[in-house]
């Protein structure tokens, strides 16, 4: 399982690599480039599934039907 994911801000294109939590979802992330608060897109459980290079750990383990807890 990969725990590092590179988030790309849709507003400014800034990229940063972050360690994903393994015990739940991260619903918000403040871009370190422009300060925009990222929220998951409709149908995604967290910011890593919406803007990351790697899906969150629950999705990696259980597939798209998994729900973060």
Secondary structure, DSSP 8 states (H G I E B T S, - for coil): ---EEEEE-TTT--EEEEE--SSS---EEE-TTT--EEE--TT-SSHHHHHBSS--HHHHHH-TT----
